[in-house]
């Protein structure tokens, strides 16, 4: 493989060497479905949509797993506020997520496991951790992971145990033996979703969910684990500790993390209240413009979200569509031996460098305008398609259109120029 990927774990770019030649297992931490997805989520999941698209375009057989957390404190609280059961709430927001992601051109994952479907596997891992003296039942009924008994803790985030402070992202409970310990199994509270276990009725902690779903769908060791930048610590650090502590073997070979979408100096997030939902943005902008805006920057870089930046993206995408409108593409597949395609491939093989790959599209558009060649236009449309771009009829984009999205009603997209 010529493809190399920046590995958060090793802090360097490494060649992709699949565990099984020709196949890649990719696990991405998905949504906790208690609200609508915002553009910060879109930035992260579009990044991994590009990753899985390029892996497939490179001839690899990909198993792309993106989980759903459908049991969580926030879900329980929001369901109580809305007068729904947790199951009704999560089903509603899962449907909304699929609609929003589909509008942005995201291809669905091959597998989309839900946490509530993997409770037995979670309990099995906790039992292994207890057997390995890495988990203990606390006096309050919770089962906790003993962080200091896992010597490699901190290898992903670079944090040392002595530098970590109680209360910094880690909830402190008197029943914990150490304030750094984290919960694997929460004892049941009245009226909450719960399942039986050897430690009593309860529900899983957040971190154990992904360890169970990833190992069950991709194996105890797999190729790539991804997520947003805020998941490096503690979530992914804890996943490594749980999984490797239970199974005694490496968890994921490569760890990938997207850059944040920022609003001013802050990351777009629900906790800060500075977010715009995807469906709100779709009322103002063409979905392909939003996709282009969010993928034209390298996935590890931060993006500043402003109306002016989205407007610049619309103008840039318009230039590409105008070239295709002037010269209809010839029929046929991408010619990967052609110089522009070779440059595009080199960019994508270099840690999925979409910024450089998209610059090749503009070079092709300029060549289309000069040469009026239908074969060059074919290359432009074909390479754009690898990124999920330029597949509409040019006039449909240039003149604007109305698209009805199931479940959301009619949305007016402002693609017209």
C-alpha positions in Angstrom: 0.0 0.0 0.0 1.2 3.5 -0.8 -1.4 5.1 1.5 -0.1 6.6 4.7 -2.1 7.8 7.6 -1.3 10.0 10.6 -1.6 7.9 13.7 -2.5 9.8 16.9 -1.1 6.9 18.9 2.4 7.0 17.5 2.2 10.8 16.6 3.6 10.2 13.2 2.4 9.3 9.7 2.5 5.5 9.0 1.8 3.3 6.0 -1.5 1.5 6.1 -0.7 -2.2 6.6 -4.0 -4.0 6.9 -4.2 -7.0 9.3 -5.8 -9.0 6.6 -4.3 -8.1 3.2 -6.8 -6.4 1.0 -9.3 -5.7 3.8 -9.7 -2.9 6.2 -11.8 -2.6 9.4 -12.7 1.0 10.2 -14.6 1.8 13.5 -15.8 5.4 14.1 -17.4 6.6 17.3 -20.9 7.7 16.3 -23.7 9.8 17.8 -25.3 9.8 21.2 -28.8 10.3 19.8 -30.6 12.8 22.2 -30.7 15.8 19.8 -30.3 16.9 16.2 -26.8 16.7 14.8 -24.9 19.9 14.3 -22.3 21.0 11.8 -19.4 20.0 14.1 -20.7 16.5 13.8 -21.0 16.8 10.1 -17.4 17.9 9.9 -16.2 14.8 11.7 -18.4 12.2 9.9 -17.8 13.7 6.5 -14.1 13.3 7.2 -14.6 9.6 7.7 -17.0 9.4 4.8 -14.0 10.5 2.7 -11.7 8.0 4.4 -13.9 5.0 3.6 -14.6 6.3 0.1 -10.9 6.5 -0.7 -10.1 3.2 0.9 -12.7 1.6 -1.4 -11.4 3.5 -4.4 -8.0 2.1 -3.6 -9.4 -1.4 -4.1 -9.7 -2.4 -0.5 -12.7 -4.3 0.9 -13.8 -2.1 3.7 -16.0 -2.8 6.7 -17.0 0.6 8.0 -18.6 0.5 11.4 -20.2 3.6 13.0 -22.0 3.0 16.2 -25.0 4.6 17.9 -25.1 5.3 21.6 -28.8 4.8 22.5 -28.5 4.6 26.3 -26.9 7.5 28.2 -27.6 10.0 31.0 -28.5 12.8 28.4 -30.9 10.5 26.6 -32.7 9.6 29.8 -32.9 13.2 30.9 -34.1 14.5 27.5 -36.7 11.7 27.3 -38.1 12.6 30.7 -38.3 16.3 29.6 -40.1 15.5 26.4 -42.5 12.9 27.8 -41.1 10.1 25.6 -39.6 6.8 26.5 -35.8 6.6 25.9 -36.5 4.3 23.0 -39.0 6.6 21.4 -36.5 9.5 21.7 -33.6 7.7 20.2 -35.6 6.3 17.3 -36.8 9.9 16.5 -33.2 11.3 16.5 -31.8 8.3 14.6 -34.2 8.9 11.8 -33.2 12.6 11.8 -29.5 11.8 11.8 -29.9 9.5 8.8 -31.9 12.2 6.9 -29.3 14.9 7.7 -26.3 12.7 6.8 -27.9 11.5 3.6 -28.6 15.1 2.6 -24.9 15.8 2.9 -24.1 12.9 0.7 -22.6 10.6 3.4 -22.6 7.0 2.4 -24.1 4.8 5.2 -21.8 2.6 7.2 -21.7 -1.1 6.5 -22.7 -1.7 10.1 -24.4 0.6 12.6 -24.5 -1.2 15.9 -26.5 0.2 18.8 -25.2 0.1 22.3 -28.4 -1.6 23.7 -27.9 -4.5 21.3 -24.5 -5.4 22.9 -25.1 -5.5 26.6 -24.0 -9.2 27.0 -20.7 -8.4 25.2 -20.1 -5.5 27.5 -20.7 -7.6 30.6 -18.3 -10.2 29.2 -15.5 -7.6 28.9 -16.2 -6.4 32.4 -16.0 -9.9 33.7 -12.6 -10.3 32.0 -11.4 -7.1 33.5 -12.5 -8.2 37.0 -10.7 -11.5 36.4 -7.6 -9.6 35.4 -7.8 -7.4 38.6 -8.5 -4.3 36.5 -12.2 -3.9 37.6 -13.8 -3.8 41.0 -17.3 -3.6 42.4 -17.6 -0.4 44.5 -19.7 0.1 47.6 -22.3 2.2 45.7 -23.1 -0.7 43.3 -21.1 0.6 40.4 -18.3 -1.5 38.8 -15.2 0.7 38.1 -12.0 0.3 36.1 -8.8 0.6 38.2 -6.8 3.1 36.1 -3.5 2.8 38.0 -3.4 -0.9 37.5 -3.2 -0.5 33.7 0.5 0.7 33.2 0.0 1.9 29.6 -2.8 4.3 30.5 -2.2 7.7 28.8 -0.3 6.4 25.8 -2.9 7.8 23.3 -3.4 11.2 24.9 0.1 11.6 26.2 -1.3 12.3 29.7 0.6 11.0 32.7 -1.3 9.7 35.7 0.5 12.1 38.1 -0.6 15.1 35.9 -4.3 14.2 35.9 -6.4 15.9 38.5 -9.6 14.7 40.1 -12.5 16.6 38.7 -10.9 17.4 35.3 -13.2 15.5 32.9 -13.4 12.7 35.4 -16.4 12.5 37.8 -15.3 11.9 41.4 -17.3 9.5 43.5 -16.6 8.6 47.1 -17.0 4.9 46.3 -14.1 5.0 43.8 -10.8 3.7 45.1 -9.0 6.3 43.1 -10.5 9.5 41.6 -9.1 8.6 38.2 -11.1 5.4 38.0 -14.0 5.4 35.6 -17.3 3.5 35.6 -17.9 0.4 33.6 -21.3 -0.6 34.9 -23.7 1.8 36.6 -26.1 0.4 39.3 -29.8 0.7 38.5 -31.8 3.8 39.5 -35.6 3.7 39.6 -37.2 4.4 36.3 -34.1 4.2 34.2 -33.3 1.6 31.5 -31.5 -1.4 33.2 -30.3 -4.9 32.5 -29.5 -7.8 34.9 -25.8 -8.6 35.7 -23.8 -10.6 38.2 -23.3 -7.2 40.0 -27.0 -6.4 40.1 -29.3 -4.5 37.7 -27.8 -1.6 35.9 -26.6 -0.1 32.6 -23.3 0.3 30.9 -20.9 3.2 31.2 -20.2 5.1 28.0 -16.7 3.9 27.4 -17.4 0.2 27.6 -20.0 0.4 24.8 -17.4 1.1 22.1 -15.0 -1.6 23.3 -17.8 -4.2 23.0 -19.2 -3.0 19.7 -15.8 -2.6 18.0 -14.4 -6.0 19.1 -17.6 -7.8 18.3 -18.0 -6.3 14.8 -14.3 -6.1 13.7 -12.4 -8.4 16.1 -10.3 -7.8 19.1 -7.6 -6.1 17.0 -8.5 -4.1 13.9 -7.1 -1.6 11.5 -8.4 1.9 12.1 -10.3 3.6 14.9 -11.6 7.2 14.4 -13.5 10.0 16.0 -13.6 13.7 16.8 -10.7 15.5 18.6 -12.6 15.7 21.9 -12.7 11.8 22.1 -9.0 11.3 22.5 -9.3 11.8 26.2 -10.9 10.3 28.1 -13.1 8.2 25.8 -10.5 6.6 23.4 -7.9 6.4 26.2 -10.4 4.4 28.2 -11.4 2.2 25.3 -7.7 1.2 24.9 -7.4 0.5 28.6 -10.6 -1.6 28.7 -10.0 -3.6 25.5 -6.3 -4.3 25.9 -6.8 -4.9 29.7 -9.4 -7.5 28.9 -8.0 -9.2 25.8 -4.3 -8.7 26.2 -3.6 -7.6 22.7 -3.5 -4.3 20.7 -6.9 -2.8 20.1 -6.6 -0.6 17.0 -3.4 -0.2 14.9 -4.2 3.3 13.7 -6.0 6.1 15.5 -7.4 8.9 13.5 -8.9 12.2 14.8 -10.6 15.0 12.9 -10.0 18.7 13.6 -12.7 20.7 15.2 -15.2 23.0 13.5 -14.8 26.4 15.3 -17.0 29.3 15.8 -14.8 32.2 16.8 -12.2 30.9 19.3 -14.4 28.0 20.5 -15.2 24.5 19.2 -18.8 24.2 17.9 -20.6 22.1 20.6 -23.9 21.7 22.3 -22.3 22.4 25.7 -21.2 25.8 24.6 -24.5 26.6 22.9 -22.8 27.9 19.8 -23.9 25.2 17.4 -26.0 25.3 14.2 -27.8 22.0 13.4 -27.4 20.4 10.0 -31.0 20.9 9.2 -30.9 24.5 10.1 -27.9 25.0 7.8 -29.7 23.1 5.0 -32.4 25.7 5.0 -29.8 28.3 4.2 -27.3 26.5 2.0 -27.1 23.9 -0.8 -26.1 20.6 0.8 -23.3 20.0 -1.7 -21.9 23.5 -0.8 -21.9 22.5 2.8 -20.2 19.2 1.9 -17.6 21.0 -0.2 -17.0 23.6 2.6 -16.4 20.9 5.2 -14.2 18.5 3.1 -12.0 21.0 1.2 -9.8 21.4 4.3 -7.6 18.6 5.5 -9.5 16.4 7.9 -7.0 17.0 10.8 -7.1 20.8 10.4 -9.5 23.1 12.3 -12.2 24.9 10.2 -13.7 28.3 11.1 -17.4 28.5 10.3 -18.6 31.8 9.0 -21.2 32.7 6.4 -18.5 34.3 4.3 -16.5 31.1 4.3 -19.5 29.1 3.1 -20.1 31.8 0.5 -16.6 31.3 -0.8 -17.2 27.6 -0.9 -20.3 28.1 -3.0 -18.4 30.4 -5.4 -15.6 27.8 -5.8 -17.9 24.9 -6.4 -19.8 27.0 -8.9 -16.6 27.4 -11.0 -16.3 23.6 -11.2 -19.9 23.1 -12.2 -19.6 25.9 -14.8 -16.8 24.0 -16.5 -18.9 20.8 -16.7 -21.9 22.9 -17.9 -19.8 24.3 -20.8 -18.3 20.9 -21.8 -20.4 17.8 -21.1 -18.2 14.9 -19.9 -17.4 12.0 -22.1 -18.7 8.6 -21.0 -16.3 6.3 -19.2 -14.3 5.7 -16.1 -11.4 7.7 -14.5 -8.1 7.2 -16.3 -5.8 6.7 -13.4 -2.7 6.9 -15.6 -3.6 10.5 -16.6 -1.3 13.1 -14.9 -4.1 14.9 -13.0 -5.5 11.6 -11.7 -2.0 10.6 -10.6 -1.6 13.9 -8.6 -5.1 13.4 -7.1 -4.1 9.9 -6.0 -0.8 11.0 -4.5 -2.7 13.7 -2.5 -5.3 11.3 -1.2 -2.6 8.7 -0.4 -0.9 11.3 1.7 -3.1 11.1 4.8 -6.3 11.9 2.7 -5.2 15.3 1.7 -8.5 16.6 0.3 -7.2 20.2 0.1 -4.5 19.2 -2.4 -6.8 16.8 -4.2 -9.4 19.5 -4.7 -6.8 21.8 -6.1 -6.3 19.2 -8.8 -10.1 19.5 -9.6 -9.6 23.3 -10.2 -6.6 22.6 -12.5 -8.8 20.2 -14.4 -11.6 22.8 -14.6 -9.1 25.3 -16.0 -8.0 22.7 -18.6 -11.6 22.0 -19.5 -12.1 25.7 -20.1 -9.0 25.9 -22.3 -9.3 22.7 -24.3 -13.0 22.1 -24.4 -12.1 18.4 -24.0 -14.9 16.1 -23.0 -12.3 13.6 -21.9 -10.8 16.1 -19.5 -14.3 16.9 -18.3 -14.8 13.2 -17.7 -11.7 13.2 -15.4 -13.1 16.2 -13.5 -16.5 14.7 -12.9 -15.0 11.3 -12.1 -12.4 12.5 -9.6 -15.0 14.8 -8.0 -17.3 11.8 -7.6 -14.6 10.1 -5.5 -15.1 12.9 -3.0 -18.9 12.8 -3.4 -19.0 16.0 -5.5 -20.0 17.1 -9.0 -22.5 14.3 -9.7 -25.6 16.5 -10.3 -26.6 17.9 -13.6 -24.6 21.2 -13.7 -27.7 23.3 -14.5 -29.5 21.9 -11.5 -26.8 23.2 -9.3 -26.3 26.5 -11.1 -30.0 27.4 -11.3 -30.8 26.2 -7.8 -33.6 23.7 -7.0 -36.0 22.5 -4.3 -35.5 19.1 -2.8 -38.0 17.3 -0.6 -36.2 15.4 2.2 -38.4 12.6 3.8 -39.4 13.5 7.3 -38.3 17.1 7.2 -40.5 18.6 4.6 -39.5 20.9 1.7 -36.1 22.6 2.0 -35.0 25.4 -0.3 -31.4 25.0 -1.3 -29.7 28.1 -2.5 -27.3 26.6 -5.1 -28.4 29.0 -7.8 -26.0 31.7 -8.9 
